[in-house]
Amino acid sequence: MLMTKGILIAGYGTRKGNLEEVMEKQAARMRARGIPEVHIGYFRVSSPSIPEAAAEMAAAGIDDVLVIPYYIAEGKMTRSLIPEKLGLPCSYGVTEKFGRPMKVRTAPAFGAGDLLASILCDKLADAGASKDDGILVLGHGTLDPLSGNTEAVADAENRLRRYGFRHVAHAYNEFNEPSVADAVSALAVEGVGRIVAVPMFIAMGLHLGEEIPEQIGIPPYSDGGEIEAGGRRIRVDYLRPVEDDPRLCDAMIKIARDFYGM
């Protein structure tokens, strides 16, 4: 019996950010480029929730679902918590939770590699960053020992160094070291006159809007400012996260086309 397939883009959710706008735009791009049955669901706060989206898909006759996480890196969220929302113990199986048997598999998050590093690099170019500026790659941080978040952030730093940026540091908002304040101090010690902070985050929200700016010493929800570090005044330019970069859509479309056999 032929199964009806569908895509479920899964995001974390937000009370104070633009993730919903970002994911809606990417889903619309996928539909415009011929990917059928693209749905969106959120782990928390935002609507529809992942179970609500899956129930809508089941009601529409979809019984083979590919979940594409709109996440920076793999971790407990993508490997177990999102599958749990769908009634599964792991990232692949058949769920009976939504009134009919549904085959569900979960694709990997974007992860370490050239994709995210290239997006960050282009953001730096657009901001006029020179090879002598201080570059601060910002990550969320995690308590999950199996998370790829720290690996992805460190990989981006290393790639930017290989691209020729001479003063690169990375930092985490919480849970991991180095802290944002320590990384800013380390760049100041290197004598940079400007720091360009580039967030390796999916979208804007409380972390990027308020928490990290406070640690850097710039106004909340701003694009930067001047700070005192290393006994000098240093200009900080605070860039946007990866958000709805078309290359992320391209990556999801490739996964979706493989799923559909297109």
PyMOL commands that set and color helices and strands:
alter all, ss='L'
color gray80, all
select helices_A, chain A and resi 19-32+50-59+76-85+114-126+149-162+180-189+206-216+246-260
alter helices_A, ss='H'
color red, helices_A
select strands_A, chain A and resi 5-11+38-42+64-69+92-95+102-106+134-139+167-172+194-199+224-229+232-238
alter strands_A, ss='S'
color yellow, strands_A
deselect
rebuild
show_as cartoon
